[in-house]
Amino acid sequence: MPLTSFIFGKYRLIIFIPLIVIIALMLAFSVGLFRTERGLPSALIGQKIPEFTAQTLEGDAISDEDLLGDEVMIINFFASWCVPCLAEHPILRTLQETHNLTIHGIAWRDNALATQQWLDKYGRVFEHVIIDEQQNIGLDFGVYGIPETFIVDKYGIIRYRWAGVLTEQLLKDEILPLISEYQ
């Protein structure tokens, strides 16, 4: 069969199928790459925080029940090796100081020594720093990368999840209104 008959004959669709599939995949990936929304849906929204027992940075035992109080709190997953975590650290400080919020930090995939050195260098904004070196707590929360931040109401119910760096604009537009709503 001559090449021209193959290309322009009854088999021409076979040649274009891989091209169509490649173009469809490129479009799907480009939508994911340029998506900026990170208020990710989570199966835990509306659910109580996962149960856990762990150690604080100081070596004390702590559980999910120890985090509950009379106000809205923030749980922030961070690590000493995480560059974006350093970028959001001043935002967390603003939340703590200006809005008098309780923030609990969970050092995800990090060890106590590295975490302590990082906090000594950049300042501690967390009421409790929980070490999650084995990622068990992070897995229960559905964390897949850091930083990740959860807003939890006074009953221990997760109300919001943000995957990525917190910004001043995000605080103004989403975080602080939610905190006011659940306070």
C-alpha positions, -999 to 999 in steps of 0.1 A, spaced: 0 0 0 15 34 -10 22 59 18 -2 85 3 -30 60 4 -24 52 40 -22 89 51 -51 101 30 -71 69 28 -94 52 52 -67 50 79 -62 88 83 -81 89 117 -56 65 132 -28 90 127 -48 118 144 -59 99 175 -25 102 193 -23 138 184 -58 145 198 -50 126 230 -18 146 235 -36 179 230 -63 169 254 -37 159 281 -18 192 276 -50 212 281 -59 193 312 -25 198 327 -24 235 319 -57 240 337 -42 224 368 -9 244 366 -26 277 364 -53 272 389 -48 295 419 -76 283 442 -62 264 471 -90 265 496 -91 228 489 -121 207 496 -114 182 523 -134 152 536 -126 167 570 -145 199 566 -173 198 591 -157 169 610 -139 169 643 -101 171 641 -85 136 638 -76 119 671 -39 117 678 -13 115 705 22 128 700 50 148 716 55 185 717 88 201 709 95 201 746 89 163 749 55 165 766 27 142 756 -1 159 737 -34 148 721 -61 163 700 -82 170 731 -54 192 745 -58 216 716 -94 223 722 -103 256 739 -130 282 740 -121 299 707 -113 294 671 -78 281 665 -55 276 637 -35 244 630 -5 250 607 16 222 592 51 235 586 87 223 586 122 238 591 132 227 555 101 243 539 109 276 522 73 286 517 67 281 554 93 307 561 75 331 537 42 327 556 57 329 591 52 367 594 15 362 584 11 338 613 28 362 636 3 389 625 -26 365 632 -12 357 666 -4 392 677 -30 414 660 -59 391 663 -49 372 695 -55 338 678 -42 305 691 -20 288 666 -8 253 669 21 242 648 27 207 636 62 201 624 55 177 595 83 153 584 107 172 606 127 164 637 127 182 671 163 196 668 158 211 633 124 225 644 139 241 675 167 257 656 143 271 630 120 285 657 150 300 676 161 317 644 127 330 631 106 332 663 79 311 678 43 319 669 28 286 680 12 278 714 21 242 709 46 227 685 39 191 678 65 169 662 51 147 633 83 132 621 66 100 609 38 120 591 10 102 610 -9 133 621 -4 148 586 -18 117 570 -49 118 592 -55 155 583 -50 147 546 -18 168 543 0 163 510 24 192 511 32 221 533 24 247 544 -12 237 550 -34 256 574 -67 246 590 -92 267 608 -109 248 636 -139 261 657 -141 260 695 -158 225 693 -128 210 674 -147 210 640 -125 218 609 -141 247 591 -115 255 564 -83 242 548 -57 262 528 -29 244 510 -1 269 503 13 301 517 -10 324 536 -10 360 523 -23 393 536 -50 393 509 -61 358 519 -63 369 555 -84 399 546 -107 381 521 -112 347 536 -94 338 569 -105 367 591 -141 366 580 -143 329 587 -127 333 621 -152 361 630 -181 338 618 -170 309 640 -158 330 670 
